[in-house]
């Protein structure tokens, strides 16, 4: 069995930006091999596409990218794709898996609120089906701090913070995600800074939906494979 060892790569900022920036930094723009066919256009000058910023004993760097919406009932749904860029010449081994995110508006009675400033909360499922896999069977339990889930199907709580305490739109929306741990309904593993992104209401000022929602992590994750 191969175990994933994860290390955040803090130099790889992933918030959406103008993709016309220069390519003099740690990112690989694909000039030697052509454009990488799996990388979203918005990130091809931002993401480290050949894991060049990872240590020599690390095998790949991983990013994720959510695109979805809050509907008129206040429910959040969409897809989050996980991109694997390997430390090899060319793009042949690079791949992407996509999770279906399906949640409904909720209001948990928190004993200790993990995101007291968040404006919206959702509960639901975070599922990776075989039809959405292009990577060779990687197990995501280590990423989500779970070790007893069925084929990468997770229960999740998502919280968003599109507004400041004064009610003004934040420049970026904080995303907090909590994944159910060990199939215990009362035990969730929290990531208080899971991602940052954009919350764009269909109607200006309507931050309860409908709205377009997107996010990415603030850093890529360098990954090593070890054998058990």
Phi, psi and omega per residue, in radians:
X1 nan 2.448 3.094
X2 -1.779 2.299 3.114
X3 -1.832 2.448 3.110
X4 -1.554 2.343 3.009
X5 -1.984 2.105 -2.964
X6 -1.876 2.387 3.076
X7 -2.391 2.079 3.097
X8 -1.091 2.432 3.080
X9 -1.820 1.707 -2.949
X10 -1.267 -0.300 -3.107
X11 -1.395 -0.165 -3.020
X12 -1.741 1.376 3.104
X13 -1.163 2.385 -3.003
X14 -2.127 0.127 3.130
X15 -1.124 2.528 -3.100
X16 -1.013 2.426 3.132
X17 -2.693 3.043 3.095
X18 -1.078 2.057 -3.079
X19 -1.293 0.111 -3.112
X20 -1.548 0.118 -3.139
X21 -1.100 2.941 -3.070
X22 -1.302 2.926 -3.088
X23 -2.036 0.605 -3.078
X24 -1.532 -0.132 -3.078
X25 -1.526 -2.679 -3.040
X26 -1.360 -0.104 -3.093
X27 -1.396 2.640 3.074
X28 -1.852 2.016 -3.059
X29 -1.485 -0.001 3.068
X30 1.505 0.309 -3.077
X31 -1.149 -0.504 -3.132
X32 -1.392 -0.506 -3.001
X33 -2.141 0.142 -3.002
X34 1.444 3.000 -3.126
X35 -1.139 2.458 3.044
X36 -1.150 2.194 -3.014
X37 -1.262 -0.255 -3.077
X38 -1.773 -0.268 -3.030
X39 -1.351 2.334 3.064
X40 -1.077 2.523 -3.080
X41 -0.963 -0.663 -3.062
X42 -1.149 -0.334 -3.023
X43 -2.020 0.048 -2.989
X44 -1.199 -0.335 3.062
X45 -1.778 0.011 -3.077
X46 -1.929 -0.646 -3.075
X47 -1.472 2.613 3.100
X48 -1.438 1.643 -2.929
X49 -1.408 -0.130 3.087
X50 -2.229 0.374 3.117
X51 0.985 0.532 -3.101
X52 -1.146 -0.408 3.127
X53 -1.541 -0.035 -3.139
X54 -1.515 2.810 3.115
X55 -1.177 2.837 -3.078
X56 -1.052 -0.555 -3.099
X57 -1.568 0.141 3.108
X58 -1.790 2.503 -2.899
X59 -1.712 -0.445 -3.010
X60 -2.802 2.884 2.974
X61 -2.182 2.503 -3.017
X62 -2.195 2.376 3.042
X63 -2.252 2.814 2.999
X64 -2.335 2.783 -2.983
X65 -2.612 2.000 -3.135
X66 -1.770 2.411 2.998
X67 -2.387 2.166 -3.106
X68 -2.929 -2.699 -3.058
X69 -2.778 2.693 2.894
X70 -1.703 2.227 -3.086
X71 -1.536 -3.078 -3.059
X72 -1.186 -0.287 3.074
X73 -1.614 0.013 3.125
X74 1.484 0.326 -3.135
X75 -1.715 2.495 -3.107
X76 -1.859 2.246 3.089
X77 -2.561 2.700 3.107
X78 2.932 -2.827 -3.136
X79 -2.272 2.397 3.056
X80 -2.017 2.091 -3.111
X81 -1.771 2.394 3.127
X82 -1.906 2.114 -3.034
X83 -1.849 2.230 3.129
X84 -1.920 2.096 3.100
X85 -2.050 2.074 -3.001
X86 -1.708 2.671 -3.131
X87 -1.426 1.179 3.126
X88 -2.429 2.801 3.065
X89 -1.213 2.361 3.122
X90 1.382 -3.038 -3.015
X91 -2.017 0.185 -2.965
X92 -1.026 -0.672 -3.079
X93 -1.515 -0.167 -3.086
X94 -1.196 2.565 -3.030
X95 -2.726 2.971 -3.115
X96 -2.492 2.353 3.001
X97 -1.981 2.557 -3.064
X98 -2.203 2.199 3.077
X99 -1.639 2.446 2.970
X100 -1.586 2.148 3.133
X101 -1.883 2.137 -3.070
X102 -2.395 1.844 -3.058
X103 -2.336 2.799 3.084
X104 -2.116 2.712 3.125
X105 -1.062 2.412 -3.104
X106 -2.552 2.992 3.127
X107 -2.576 1.484 -3.090
X108 -1.219 2.441 3.074
X109 -1.497 1.479 -3.023
X110 -1.327 2.326 2.961
X111 -1.283 -0.631 3.090
X112 -2.455 1.658 -3.010
X113 -1.095 2.081 -3.134
X114 -1.286 -0.225 3.118
X115 -2.568 1.275 -3.029
X116 -1.120 -0.403 3.132
X117 -1.563 -0.059 -3.107
X118 -1.256 2.511 -3.056
X119 -1.645 -0.458 -3.032
X120 -2.325 2.525 3.110
X121 -2.368 2.515 -3.111
X122 -2.444 2.564 3.012
X123 -2.238 2.561 3.135
X124 2.989 -2.475 -3.027
X125 -2.155 2.738 -3.077
X126 -2.447 1.625 -2.882
X127 -2.095 2.372 3.020
X128 -1.916 1.878 3.121
X129 -1.597 2.700 -3.125
X130 -0.996 -0.543 -3.124
X131 -1.194 -0.308 3.129
X132 -1.788 0.200 3.129
X133 -1.732 2.283 2.906
X134 -2.129 -0.152 3.086
X135 -1.541 2.734 -2.993
X136 -1.405 1.101 2.962
X137 1.268 0.592 3.100
X138 -1.179 2.502 3.133
X139 -1.690 2.174 -3.069
X140 -1.619 0.102 -3.104
X141 -1.014 -0.648 -3.130
X142 -1.166 -0.602 3.108
X143 -1.152 -0.677 -3.038
X144 -1.737 0.171 3.128
X145 0.944 0.728 3.074
X146 -2.118 2.549 3.077
X147 -2.344 0.194 3.111
X148 -2.505 0.959 3.089
X149 -1.958 2.842 -3.064
X150 -1.774 1.802 3.015
X151 0.957 0.781 3.076
X152 1.036 0.794 2.969
X153 -1.985 2.114 -3.012
X154 -2.167 2.583 2.866
X155 -1.610 2.495 -2.962
X156 -2.518 2.630 2.906
X157 -2.049 2.272 3.118
X158 -2.107 2.337 3.071
X159 -2.198 2.422 -3.099
X160 -2.152 2.584 -3.111
X161 -2.243 1.222 -3.096
X162 -1.351 -0.250 -3.062
X163 -2.092 2.543 3.044
X164 -1.292 2.915 3.092
X165 -0.986 -0.457 3.110
X166 -1.475 -0.004 3.107
X167 1.558 0.173 3.097
X168 -1.630 2.615 3.125
X169 -1.079 2.316 3.024
X170 -1.288 2.606 3.112
X171 -1.078 -0.678 3.003
X172 -2.327 2.610 -3.119
X173 -1.634 2.165 3.036
X174 -1.266 2.363 3.088
X175 -2.036 2.129 3.023
X176 -1.916 2.312 3.130
X177 -2.203 2.456 3.112
X178 -2.258 2.130 -3.084
X179 -1.859 2.330 -3.116
X180 -1.076 2.296 -3.025
X181 -1.797 2.296 3.015
X182 0.992 0.524 3.139
X183 0.985 0.512 3.109
X184 -1.819 1.989 -3.009
X185 -1.076 -0.361 -3.099
X186 -1.777 0.090 -3.057
X187 -2.184 1.956 3.125
X188 -2.114 2.541 3.054
X189 -1.735 2.112 -3.006
X190 -1.697 2.484 2.918
X191 -2.128 1.766 -3.009
X192 -1.235 -0.265 3.090
X193 -2.328 1.044 -3.063
X194 -1.124 -0.678 -3.092
X195 -2.891 2.979 2.989
X196 -2.278 2.606 -3.102
X197 -2.923 -2.672 -3.053
X198 -2.159 2.392 3.042
X199 -2.158 1.887 -2.999
X200 -2.060 1.777 -3.135
X201 -1.122 2.506 3.032
X202 -1.102 -0.610 3.086
X203 -1.995 2.208 -3.072
X204 -0.922 2.249 3.101
X205 1.531 -0.130 -3.095
X206 -1.617 1.469 -3.035
X207 -1.560 0.237 2.981
X208 -1.822 0.126 3.119
X209 1.734 2.915 -0.106
X210 -1.131 2.673 -3.126
X211 -2.793 2.665 3.003
X212 -1.584 2.359 -3.068
X213 -2.232 2.356 3.039
X214 -2.532 2.678 3.061
X215 -2.762 2.808 3.049
X216 -2.511 2.805 3.093
X217 -1.276 2.821 3.103
X218 -1.409 -0.131 3.126
X219 -2.724 2.615 2.955
X220 -1.310 2.868 3.135
X221 -2.045 2.040 3.057
X222 -1.312 2.392 -3.012
X223 -2.192 2.367 2.973
X224 -2.042 2.581 3.055
X225 -1.836 2.247 3.035
X226 -2.149 2.632 -3.133
X227 -1.718 2.347 3.088
X228 -1.684 nan nan
